[in-house]
Amino acid sequence: MGSLETDSKFLKKAVIVNVVGTILKICGPLLTFVMARIFGAAEFGMFVSAQTLLLTIARSSTLGLDKGLYWYLPQNKLNNRAPHDGIMESFWISIAIALFCTAVIFVGSFTPYISKELPWYGISLIFFAGTYVFSNSSEGNRRPQNAVFINSFLVVTLAPATSIALYFLHVPHALPLGLLVGQVVGFFTHFVLVRKQFPEMPLIPGKLVSKKLLIYSLPLGLDEFVSSFLIRSSLWLVMLFLGPEKAGAYGIMVTISNALQTIRVGFNPILTPVVAGMERGRLKADLRPVYSYCVFMVTLIQLLIGFFIVLFPEQILNIAGKDFIVQPETLGILLLVHLVAGFGGMSYVVLNGLGKSLFSMIVDILSLMVALATGYFLIPAYGLVGAALSMLCYNIFAIVLNNGYLIKMGLWPYSSKLISQVVWILILIAFYIMLNMQVFTLTLLEKVFAYVGILAVLGIYWKIMKKRIEADRNAHAKN
């Protein structure tokens, strides 16, 4: 845990898990597109909005303790604590708050202020909250494969498949019930795996959560609440200003572009424990090669997916149906958002690994203000394009603040070798612009050949850069 070589081995293994997980993640969105076609744009738009609200409440109910375990569990051994310390304490607090929120939803459904359909979604809340705690416990214990295969494949595949099956069986409330089935299965699977990792962990811990974990986690909890609104603010503003059908179309494009976002987010539980386990003396020497390796792999995988989406946007959107092909140029801006965030946004992860959760919370609060202000003016004027531009604005704002704070701390985590990644991102953006401005047009077969050629070039580039990055990391390890 205390050497660059050990961290490098873990990162290599985690990258492989992430790549496999990315491939498996394709199944979920594909079924989501089918589900959108079956249920229609308006009903699917309501489902997307209800689900995002549910995710926001569930995340907030953990008080940030789930994310705090990323940082806390790697330090249990360093501080002579029980390896499982903090897990069940966090679990029971999260479940209690989730149960309270569920009760509020059920009582509120008897008033005109809460939809009668929302309680059906509310049943899933406790399983969402419990899954967050157990999933993040595995990731904090350097078992990222558990979350990848369960959260990114099993749950996201089972939930829409169940909803589709219930629809054809004429079972009412098919959408929320499908979501519930996916979450229940995911929750119990995570629980079994956590018990295997920590066989001595008692179900009832017999003590309260530690003050150290709570102080670190509470800013993360508020930050999670704010960031949940931040991430979903553009969708909700689209729903408010443009209606459920446009929200459904925007939701599909967000789902597609999120294939890039999930790559970056998938590295959060990988990088956080590594940074949290670094002593002060290692930070200036080892942070740069570790961080730069993660950024390199994130942007490389994003480029592989990004070129595919840029070349075949209509074919992808057609899976959901013609009703969802609205302002397709929006998709290109969303891709740019996630490419920019993939390169510079992981500075947020480093700050959390360094224990700077309060600063991260402040940045997200300010970013939410930027998101609401830009969304208020841009969405009514430019529609879905305005929503995507709003996302770009607040992401750039947050990246500047986070990296500025790292510079103030005397830490510059970017290797000069990452300049080539910036060049590739610019090539992808230029390629997208030329295709949409019809500087040149390609048939479907020509697009296939073009993508194969791009894959070959990126493969050669990866081999060259891999040797350079490993040589740089080995040099740091010797020093």
C-alpha positions in Angstrom: 0.0 0.0 0.0 2.9 2.3 0.5 4.8 2.0 -2.8 4.3 3.3 -6.3 4.9 -0.2 -7.6 2.0 -1.6 -5.5 -0.3 1.2 -6.6 0.7 0.7 -10.2 -0.2 -3.0 -10.1 -3.6 -2.1 -8.6 -4.2 0.6 -11.2 -3.4 -1.8 -14.1 -5.8 -4.4 -12.7 -8.4 -1.8 -12.1 -8.1 -0.5 -15.7 -8.8 -4.0 -17.1 -11.8 -4.3 -14.9 -13.0 -0.9 -16.1 -12.6 -1.8 -19.7 -14.5 -5.0 -19.3 -17.1 -3.1 -17.3 -17.4 -0.5 -20.1 -18.2 -3.3 -22.6 -20.8 -4.7 -20.3 -22.3 -1.3 -19.8 -23.5 -1.3 -23.4 -26.2 -3.8 -22.5 -28.0 -1.5 -20.1 -28.3 1.5 -22.4 -29.4 -0.7 -25.3 -32.3 -2.1 -23.2 -33.1 1.5 -22.1 -33.5 2.5 -25.7 -35.8 -0.4 -26.3 -37.7 0.6 -23.2 -38.0 4.2 -24.4 -39.4 2.9 -27.8 -42.0 0.7 -26.0 -43.2 3.2 -23.4 -43.1 6.3 -25.6 -41.3 9.7 -25.2 -43.7 11.2 -22.7 -43.9 8.3 -20.3 -40.2 7.6 -20.6 -39.5 11.3 -19.9 -41.5 11.0 -16.7 -39.6 7.8 -15.7 -36.2 9.5 -16.3 -37.2 12.5 -14.2 -38.6 10.3 -11.3 -35.6 8.0 -11.4 -33.1 10.9 -11.2 -35.1 12.4 -8.2 -34.9 9.0 -6.5 -31.2 8.7 -7.1 -30.7 12.2 -5.6 -32.7 11.3 -2.4 -30.9 8.0 -2.0 -27.5 9.5 -2.4 -28.3 12.2 0.1 -29.7 9.7 2.6 -26.2 8.2 3.1 -24.9 11.6 4.4 -21.8 11.0 2.3 -20.8 8.1 4.5 -20.7 5.7 1.5 -18.2 8.0 -0.3 -16.3 8.5 2.9 -15.6 4.8 3.0 -13.4 5.3 -0.1 -11.1 7.3 2.1 -11.7 5.7 5.5 -11.3 2.0 4.8 -7.8 2.3 3.2 -6.7 3.9 6.5 -8.1 1.3 8.9 -4.9 -0.7 8.7 -2.7 2.3 9.0 -4.5 3.3 12.2 -4.8 -0.2 13.7 -8.6 -0.3 13.4 -10.7 -3.3 12.5 -10.7 -3.8 8.6 -14.5 -3.5 8.5 -14.7 -0.4 10.8 -17.2 2.1 9.5 -19.2 -0.2 7.1 -22.2 -1.3 9.1 -22.3 1.9 11.1 -22.7 3.8 7.8 -25.2 1.2 6.6 -27.7 1.6 9.4 -27.7 5.4 9.4 -28.3 5.4 5.6 -31.2 2.9 5.9 -32.9 4.8 8.7 -32.8 8.1 6.6 -34.0 6.3 3.5 -36.9 4.7 5.4 -37.9 8.2 6.6 -37.8 9.6 3.1 -39.9 6.7 1.8 -42.5 7.4 4.5 -42.6 11.1 3.5 -43.2 10.1 -0.1 -46.0 7.8 0.8 -47.7 10.3 3.1 -47.2 13.1 0.5 -48.9 11.0 -2.2 -52.2 11.6 -0.4 -51.8 15.3 -1.1 -51.9 17.1 -4.5 -48.1 17.9 -4.2 -46.7 14.5 -4.9 -47.6 12.2 -7.9 -49.5 9.0 -7.1 -46.9 7.1 -9.1 -43.9 8.3 -7.1 -44.5 5.9 -4.1 -44.0 3.0 -6.4 -40.5 4.4 -7.1 -40.0 5.2 -3.4 -40.0 1.5 -2.5 -36.6 1.2 -4.1 -35.0 3.9 -1.9 -33.7 1.7 0.9 -32.2 -0.7 -1.6 -30.5 2.2 -3.4 -29.0 3.5 -0.1 -27.8 0.1 1.1 -26.3 -0.7 -2.3 -24.3 2.6 -2.2 -22.8 1.7 1.2 -21.9 -1.9 0.3 -20.7 -1.1 -3.2 -18.4 1.7 -2.0 -17.1 -0.6 0.8 -15.9 -3.1 -1.8 -14.3 -0.2 -3.8 -12.6 1.3 -0.7 -11.2 -2.2 -0.1 -9.8 -2.2 -3.6 -12.4 -4.5 -5.1 -13.7 -2.3 -7.9 -14.8 -5.3 -10.0 -17.8 -5.9 -7.7 -19.3 -2.5 -8.4 -18.5 -2.7 -12.1 -20.2 -6.1 -12.7 -23.2 -5.5 -10.4 -24.0 -1.8 -10.8 -22.9 -1.4 -14.4 -24.1 -4.7 -15.8 -26.4 -6.8 -13.6 -28.7 -4.0 -12.2 -28.8 -1.8 -15.3 -29.6 -4.8 -17.5 -32.1 -6.5 -15.2 -34.1 -3.4 -14.4 -35.1 -2.4 -18.0 -35.5 -6.1 -19.0 -37.9 -6.6 -16.1 -39.9 -3.5 -17.0 -40.2 -4.6 -20.6 -41.3 -8.1 -19.5 -43.9 -6.7 -17.1 -45.2 -4.4 -19.9 -46.0 -7.3 -22.2 -47.5 -9.2 -19.2 -49.8 -6.1 -18.8 -48.7 -5.6 -15.2 -49.3 -2.0 -14.1 -46.5 0.2 -12.8 -44.0 -1.8 -15.0 -41.3 0.9 -15.0 -40.9 1.4 -11.2 -41.3 -2.3 -10.5 -38.6 -3.1 -12.9 -36.4 -0.6 -11.2 -37.2 -2.2 -7.8 -36.3 -5.7 -9.0 -32.9 -4.6 -10.3 -32.1 -2.8 -7.0 -33.2 -5.7 -4.8 -31.0 -8.1 -6.6 -28.1 -5.7 -6.7 -28.4 -5.0 -3.0 -28.3 -8.6 -1.8 -25.5 -9.5 -4.2 -23.4 -6.7 -2.8 -24.2 -7.7 0.8 -23.0 -11.3 0.2 -19.7 -10.1 -1.4 -19.0 -7.6 1.4 -19.6 -10.4 4.0 -17.1 -12.6 2.2 -14.5 -9.8 2.3 -15.1 -9.0 6.0 -16.3 -12.3 7.6 -15.8 -10.9 11.1 -18.0 -7.9 10.5 -21.0 -7.9 12.9 -24.4 -7.0 11.4 -25.1 -4.8 14.5 -21.9 -2.9 15.1 -22.7 -1.9 18.7 -21.2 1.6 18.3 -21.8 4.8 16.5 -20.0 5.9 13.4 -16.5 7.3 14.2 -16.2 11.1 14.5 -13.3 11.1 12.0 -15.4 9.4 9.3 -18.4 11.6 10.0 -16.5 14.9 9.9 -15.0 13.8 6.5 -18.3 12.5 5.1 -20.8 15.2 6.0 -19.4 17.7 3.5 -19.4 14.9 1.0 -23.0 14.2 1.8 -24.0 17.8 1.3 -21.8 17.8 -1.8 -23.5 14.7 -3.1 -26.9 16.3 -2.6 -25.7 19.4 -4.5 -23.9 17.5 -7.2 -27.0 15.3 -7.7 -29.0 18.4 -8.5 -26.0 19.7 -10.5 -25.8 16.6 -12.7 -29.5 16.5 -13.3 -30.2 20.2 -13.3 -30.2 20.5 -17.1 -32.6 17.6 -17.5 -35.0 19.1 -14.9 -34.8 22.5 -16.5 -35.5 20.9 -19.9 -38.6 19.3 -18.3 -39.6 22.6 -16.9 -39.1 24.8 -19.9 -39.6 22.3 -22.8 -41.9 19.6 -21.5 -41.6 15.7 -21.0 -41.2 14.8 -24.6 -38.1 17.0 -25.0 -36.9 15.7 -21.6 -37.2 12.2 -22.9 -35.2 13.0 -26.1 -32.6 14.8 -24.0 -32.5 11.9 -21.5 -31.6 9.5 -24.3 -28.8 11.7 -25.5 -27.5 12.1 -22.0 -27.6 8.3 -21.6 -25.6 7.9 -24.8 -23.0 10.5 -23.8 -22.8 9.1 -20.3 -20.9 6.2 -21.8 -18.0 8.6 -21.6 -18.8 9.9 -18.2 -19.0 6.4 -16.7 -15.4 5.8 -17.7 -14.3 8.8 -15.6 -16.6 8.0 -12.7 -15.4 4.4 -12.7 -11.9 5.7 -11.8 -13.1 7.6 -8.8 -13.0 4.6 -6.4 -9.8 3.5 -8.0 -7.8 6.7 -7.6 -9.3 7.8 -4.3 -8.0 4.9 -2.1 -4.6 5.2 -3.8 -4.3 8.9 -3.0 -5.7 8.4 0.5 -3.0 5.8 1.2 -0.1 8.1 0.2 2.0 9.6 3.0 2.8 13.3 2.6 6.3 12.5 1.4 5.0 10.4 -1.5 2.5 13.0 -2.8 4.9 15.3 -4.7 6.9 12.3 -6.1 4.2 9.7 -6.9 0.9 11.7 -7.4 1.9 12.9 -10.9 2.6 9.5 -12.5 -0.4 7.8 -10.8 -2.8 10.6 -11.8 -1.5 11.0 -15.3 -1.8 7.3 -15.9 -5.5 7.4 -14.8 -6.2 10.5 -17.0 -4.4 8.8 -20.0 -6.5 5.6 -19.7 -9.8 7.5 -19.1 -9.4 9.8 -22.2 -8.1 6.9 -24.4 -11.2 4.8 -23.6 -13.4 7.8 -24.0 -11.9 8.5 -27.5 -12.7 4.9 -28.5 -16.3 5.4 -27.6 -16.5 9.0 -28.7 -15.4 8.3 -32.3 -18.1 5.6 -32.5 -20.8 7.9 -31.3 -19.7 10.7 -33.6 -19.7 8.4 -36.7 -23.0 6.6 -35.9 -25.3 9.1 -34.0 -28.4 8.5 -36.1 -28.1 4.7 -35.9 -27.8 4.9 -32.1 -30.7 7.3 -31.7 -32.9 5.3 -34.1 -32.8 2.4 -31.6 -35.0 4.5 -29.3 -37.2 5.7 -32.2 -37.6 8.8 -34.4 -39.3 10.7 -31.7 -36.0 11.0 -29.9 -34.0 12.5 -32.8 -34.3 16.1 -31.7 -31.5 18.6 -32.2 -28.9 15.8 -32.7 -26.1 18.4 -32.5 -26.7 18.4 -28.8 -25.0 15.0 -28.6 -21.7 16.4 -29.9 -21.7 19.1 -27.2 -22.4 16.5 -24.5 -19.5 14.4 -25.8 -17.2 17.5 -25.5 -18.4 18.0 -21.9 -17.4 14.5 -20.9 -14.1 14.6 -22.8 -13.2 17.9 -21.0 -14.3 16.4 -17.6 -12.4 13.2 -18.3 -9.1 15.1 -18.8 -9.4 17.8 -16.1 -12.3 16.7 -13.8 -10.4 14.0 -11.9 -8.6 16.7 -9.9 -11.8 16.5 -7.8 -11.0 12.9 -7.0 -7.5 13.9 -5.9 -8.8 16.6 -3.5 -11.2 14.1 -1.9 -8.4 11.6 -1.5 -6.4 14.4 0.2 -9.3 14.9 2.6 -10.4 18.2 1.1 -14.1 17.2 1.0 -15.2 20.7 2.3 -13.6 22.5 -0.6 -15.2 20.0 -3.1 -18.6 20.8 -1.6 -18.0 24.6 -2.0 -17.0 24.2 -5.6 -20.1 22.1 -6.4 -22.4 24.7 -4.7 -20.9 27.4 -6.8 -21.1 25.2 -9.9 -24.8 24.6 -9.2 -25.4 28.3 -9.2 -23.6 28.6 -12.6 -25.7 25.6 -13.9 -29.0 27.2 -12.9 -28.0 30.6 -14.2 -26.8 29.5 -17.6 -29.6 26.9 -17.9 -32.2 29.6 -17.2 -31.0 31.7 -20.1 -29.7 29.1 -22.6 -32.4 26.4 -22.5 -35.4 28.7 -23.5 -33.2 30.3 -26.2 -31.5 27.3 -27.7 -33.4 24.2 -26.5 -31.5 21.0 -25.9 -28.3 22.6 -27.3 -28.6 25.2 -24.5 -28.9 22.5 -21.9 -25.7 20.9 -23.2 -23.9 24.3 -23.2 -25.0 24.8 -19.6 -23.3 21.5 -18.7 -20.1 22.6 -20.4 -20.1 25.9 -18.6 -20.3 24.6 -15.1 -17.9 21.7 -15.8 -15.2 24.1 -17.0 -15.9 26.4 -14.0 -15.4 23.5 -11.5 -12.2 22.2 -13.3 -10.6 25.6 -13.1 -11.3 25.9 -9.4 -10.2 22.4 -8.5 -6.9 22.5 -10.4 -6.2 26.0 -9.1 -6.5 24.7 -5.6 -4.1 21.8 -6.3 -1.6 24.3 -7.7 -2.0 26.4 -4.6 -1.1 23.2 -2.6 2.1 22.9 -4.7 0.8 19.8 -6.6 0.7 19.7 -10.4 -0.6 16.2 -11.3 -0.4 16.4 -15.1 2.5 14.9 -17.0 3.7 16.7 -20.2 3.0 13.4 -22.0 -0.8 14.2 -21.7 -0.5 16.9 -24.3 -1.0 14.3 -27.0 -4.4 13.5 -25.3 -5.5 17.1 -25.8 -4.5 16.9 -29.4 -6.7 13.7 -29.8 -9.6 15.4 -28.1 -9.3 18.4 -30.5 -9.2 15.9 -33.5 -12.4 14.3 -32.3 -14.2 17.7 -31.9 -13.0 18.8 -35.4 -14.1 15.5 -36.9 -17.6 16.0 -35.4 -17.9 19.5 -36.6 -16.9 18.6 -40.2 -19.4 15.7 -40.3 -22.2 17.9 -39.0 -21.4 20.9 -41.2 -21.2 18.3 -44.1 -17.6 19.4 -45.1 -17.6 15.8 -46.2 -20.2 13.0 -46.1 -19.6 9.3 -45.6 -21.8 6.3 -46.4 -22.5 3.7 -43.7 -19.8 1.4 -45.1 -17.3 4.2 -45.3 -18.0 5.1 -41.7 -17.3 1.5 -40.7 -14.0 1.5 -42.5 -13.2 4.9 -41.0 -13.8 3.6 -37.4 -11.7 0.5 -38.0 -8.9 2.8 -39.2 -9.3 5.1 -36.2 -9.1 2.1 -33.8 -5.9 0.9 -35.5 -4.3 4.3 -35.1 -5.4 4.6 -31.5 -4.0 1.1 -30.9 -0.6 2.1 -32.2 -0.7 5.3 -30.2 -1.6 3.4 -27.0 1.4 1.1 -27.4 3.8 4.0 -27.9 2.4 6.0 -25.0 2.2 3.0 -22.7 6.0 2.4 -23.0 6.7 6.1 -22.3 4.3 6.4 -19.3 5.7 3.1 -17.8 9.3 4.3 -18.3 8.4 7.6 -16.6 6.7 5.7 -13.7 9.7 3.4 -13.2 12.0 6.4 -13.1 9.8 7.9 -10.3 9.8 4.6 -8.4 13.6 4.4 -8.5 13.9 8.0 -7.2 
